Structures are given as C-alpha cells and as structure tokens.
Amino acid sequence: MTGLAASWISGRPAFEAAPLPGGICRCYYLRPGQAEPARTAPEDNSAYRFENGGGHWVFGGDRVLNAALGGFANWRRYRRKSSVFFPESKLFVPYPLQYNLRYLDPTLASWALDEMRRAPTAPASQGTPTMASWMEQVFGATLTDLFFGPFHELYTAGLWREIAPQDGYKSPVDLSLVERGLREDVPEAGYNNTFLYPEGGLSAFADALAARADVRCGMRVVRIDTAARAIEFEDGSTVDYSQLVSTLPLHHMLALTGLDAGERTDPCTAVLVLNVGGVRGADCPDDHWVYVPRSRSGFHRVGIYSNVDSGFTPAGLDNRASFYVERAFRAGQAPESAEVAAYSQSVLDELLEWGFLESAEAIHATWVDVAYTWSWPGSRWRETAMEKLAEAGILMTGRYGKWKFQGIADSLRDGMLAGASLLAQS
Ligand SMILES: Cc1cc2nc3c(=O)[nH]c(=O)nc-3n(C[C@H](O)[C@H](O)[C@H](O)COP(=O)(O)OP(=O)(O)OC[C@H]3O[C@@H](n4cnc5c(N)ncnc54)[C@H](O)[C@@H]3O)c2cc1C
C-alpha cells in the first residue's frame, strides 16, 4: 500500500516481488469443498472471499485521506464491534476490557479497579520497562493474570516479557472511564470506532491504485549496491537509481544493502492466518473479531468476516459464516505443512466446541512472515538502521520500513508523503 501510494503520487516505478500488487492487503476466493484458491471471484459469487493477511479494516482515515481514497473505490463504513472472549466461561466482554469491568465477577472487578487506582500516573517515564512490566504496572495483577498477560504471551509469541511496550503505552488508563464502566456502558469516542472497507474487496482497491501508479510486479530485489546506486533483481536485471524509497522490512533492507546497524536487531513475529468458511454455529457472536487469552490451538484472535459484510460468504447459501484465525510465531519458525494441517484441524475442533461454527466447508492458511515488529527495551537499532540507509540515499517508510505499528491509512499517508518527497527532490 505504501509503495503503491508513493508511485501514484510521484509517477516513479515501484518494484514489487509478488505477481500482484497490494502485499497482504489482497483477497482470494475459495468455493465450498475446494482446496485451491482463485485470485478472482467466480462470476456467480459462489465462493468465500478471504484475505491474505486476515480481515483488513481501514481505521483512522481523516476526511482528507478518505476523500482521496474515494477516487479508487466505493467505501462502506462500519461500526466496530469487538470483544474479549473467555472460552472456559463463554463470557464475552466488550472491548476494551478495562472499561467494561461490570461484566466480570464483582470481587475481581473491584480488585482490578483498586490496582488501577494505585498505578503510577506516569508509568513509562522512568527506566526501560518491558511490555510485561508496563502492563502489570498499568492494569494491575488481576487484569494482567486474567487477560493481558496470557493474550500477549500468544500475540507476541512469548516475547512480551523481553520487548519494550508498544507506542500506545504513553496513554494512561482513564480511571473515570474504568469507574463508569463498572456501572454502565462507556460511550465510545473517536475515529477508531468506525472503519472503512471497499465494496468488492481489498484487491479491487489495490488494483485501482496500481492502475494509477507505475507498478512493476514480479520484480524481486536481491541486492542493492549503494556505492554504484544500482538495484539487482532476481531475474538478473538491474536498475540504477538516484533516489530510492523502500517499504521493505528494515532488517531485510540492511541485508540487501550489506549495511550494518551495529546493534542487536529488534525482533519481529510472524502470523499464520487460517481462513475458514462454513455453517454458522448457534453461539457465533456478532463481533467483528474477538481477542482470546487462551486457546488450545494457540491462536489469539478470531475475526468474523461475515459479521462485517455478507459479501464475504458465497451468494445463495444461507446461514454461512467466515472466519480468520490468527496465531503468532517467532520470526523464521514457519511450521511444516503437516503441522499446519494438524493445527487447522485443532482450530476447527475448537470453533465447533465454542459453537462459533457448525460445520466447515472451506479452509485455507496463509503465512505472513513479517507481521508485527517490536523493539528491545532501550534499543536504538531502528533509528540507527534508518539513519545508515538514509546516508546511503535510501529513505525507509511504511509500517515495516519504519518498523512501527500502524494500519493501512497511515501506510497510505506515508506513501503519499514519500511520493511528494521524491517529486520535491527532483
Ligand atoms: C495480521 C495483520 C493484520 C492487520 N490488520 C490490519 C487492519 O485490520 N487494518 C489496517 O489498517 N491494517 C492492518 N494491518 C497492517 C497493514 O497490513 C499494513 O499497515 C500494511 O500492509 C503496510 O503496507 P506496506 O506497503 O507498508 O507494507 P507491505 O504490505 O509489507 O508492502 C511491502 C511490499 O514489498 C514487497 N517485497 C518484499 N520483499 C521484496 C523484495 N525483495 N523485492 C521487491 N518487493 C518486495 C512485498 O511483496 C510487499 O508487497 C495488519 C497487519 C497484519 C500483519
């Protein structure tokens, strides 16, 4: 998305390794009973529409960005509905947990409130906390044991006790909302309560953006000679450059250029996305996604595409639901196909037990190798790596180029700015 936006604004070529543009922001289609997915929708719409990286909903667009997006697709707006789900008790607590304590056992809720009241007001200002120590400090032992700890154990593939807290750690918990949430619904505020999704799916948007850009697909970069300012591709061809913007993951760019940041590389985690379609179970919630602190199969989030839009399920079939189930792995620890098959069966069994699914008829897994980027506490690796690359004439941007947690809207903004920067420098 970042590269497409940069090329659209600047008119400069974007070189993409994959055969189609969009990265993980693309859909694919699977008919009931079929194993092999198709890139395009069948004319009779008889297939499930799944996404490469699981459901991608566009949050955080402001009016200016949304007006620009309007030139590429018809966007529908949806109101977010998500919960924390405790499988053992089948309890759903609306997101965010800390503002909905009235759903918990009253004793637990009052312990949680007491602990949050006692939390220091500026937890992140001193020392170099880890994600785990920050969480325990802000949410207290009760909520950390109940949800935040086990959830983050799964979500970070066990890294949460070693890595720094993510950006959001600078915003403290609002105690007045915690207290209000003990008695009544806390009104939601801000842009992130709604999200946009393009009619016809994300691929239609990626293709429309690519059509206005200069995207050269199937061009995998294998080496960059920063002295000669030349890019070498897998097919042996080369291209010289005077200005280069890169949206590749930061550690991959260091490897391609042979540059060294001289520090321990910050970690990243991968995600296995299991897409599942079938007959909707009697206890399937209306949520767009649920966060789970524990699952036998090891996943941390279950998204329900069909609760966002019925266009994700095959036309003409009643009572269908479709899911994306996410499980994190340490980088480079991709499971073998036999493990994926066993895991898929385990997920199906769990969704059946939970009553989310009655029977499955379409199932397919995708692997996102660099999905979430993290930092070691106090690390300067990210800044140093970006600086080294900038000295070599390469500007890093986008979620993975900047090694930063952000969504599509911010990635598009980054790309538009990078495109403008290329134009301004010429
Ligand atoms: C599991 C998951 C769920 C998410 N959910 C949401 C969501 O609901 N909403 C949201 O807004 N955002 C979501 N995101 C974030 C969103 O996916 C990113 O913000 C966005 O994809 C970043 O786009 P990008 O162009 O910067 O990076 P990428 O999409 O990674 O683009 C980089 C491109 O470089 C190409 N490439 C890689 N190596 C090479 C090479 N050697 N040569 C040439 N090309 C190469 C890749 O094929 C890719 O197309 C989610 C991310 C994950 C992992």
The ligand as a Gaussian input file, in Angstrom:
#p B3LYP/6-31G(d) Opt

LIG

0 1
 C       -2.152000      -9.871000      10.809000
 C       -2.269000      -8.407000      10.408000
 C       -3.495000      -7.776000      10.478000
 C       -3.609000      -6.445000      10.120000
 N       -4.832000      -5.851000      10.163000
 C       -4.974000      -4.569000       9.745000
 C       -6.257000      -3.953000       9.729000
 O       -7.291000      -4.547000      10.066000
 N       -6.330000      -2.657000       9.315000
 C       -5.227000      -1.953000       8.912000
 O       -5.364000      -0.774000       8.541000
 N       -4.005000      -2.521000       8.902000
 C       -3.852000      -3.799000       9.308000
 N       -2.603000      -4.382000       9.290000
 C       -1.462000      -3.570000       8.850000
 C       -1.334000      -3.472000       7.332000
 O       -1.231000      -4.774000       6.817000
 C       -0.099000      -2.648000       6.994000
 O       -0.211000      -1.343000       7.504000
 C        0.141000      -2.532000       5.506000
 O        0.035000      -3.754000       4.854000
 C        1.535000      -1.978000       5.290000
 O        1.728000      -1.801000       3.944000
 P        3.186000      -1.549000       3.373000
 O        3.016000      -1.265000       1.930000
 O        3.915000      -0.543000       4.170000
 O        3.964000      -2.919000       3.600000
 P        3.798000      -4.304000       2.830000
 O        2.381000      -4.572000       2.555000
 O        4.598000      -5.293000       3.569000
 O        4.479000      -3.986000       1.420000
 C        5.802000      -4.301000       1.121000
 C        5.809000      -4.905000      -0.266000
 O        7.149000      -5.208000      -0.600000
 C        7.162000      -6.418000      -1.321000
 N        8.509000      -7.002000      -1.191000
 C        9.033000      -7.638000      -0.122000
 N       10.303000      -8.032000      -0.381000
 C       10.576000      -7.606000      -1.621000
 C       11.746000      -7.674000      -2.455000
 N       12.873000      -8.260000      -2.055000
 N       11.680000      -7.101000      -3.700000
 C       10.552000      -6.471000      -4.126000
 N        9.422000      -6.399000      -3.376000
 C        9.442000      -6.938000      -2.159000
 C        6.098000      -7.254000      -0.663000
 O        5.633000      -8.270000      -1.537000
 C        5.035000      -6.206000      -0.362000
 O        4.076000      -6.108000      -1.373000
 C       -2.460000      -5.710000       9.683000
 C       -1.229000      -6.364000       9.602000
 C       -1.128000      -7.692000       9.972000
 C        0.199000      -8.356000       9.878000

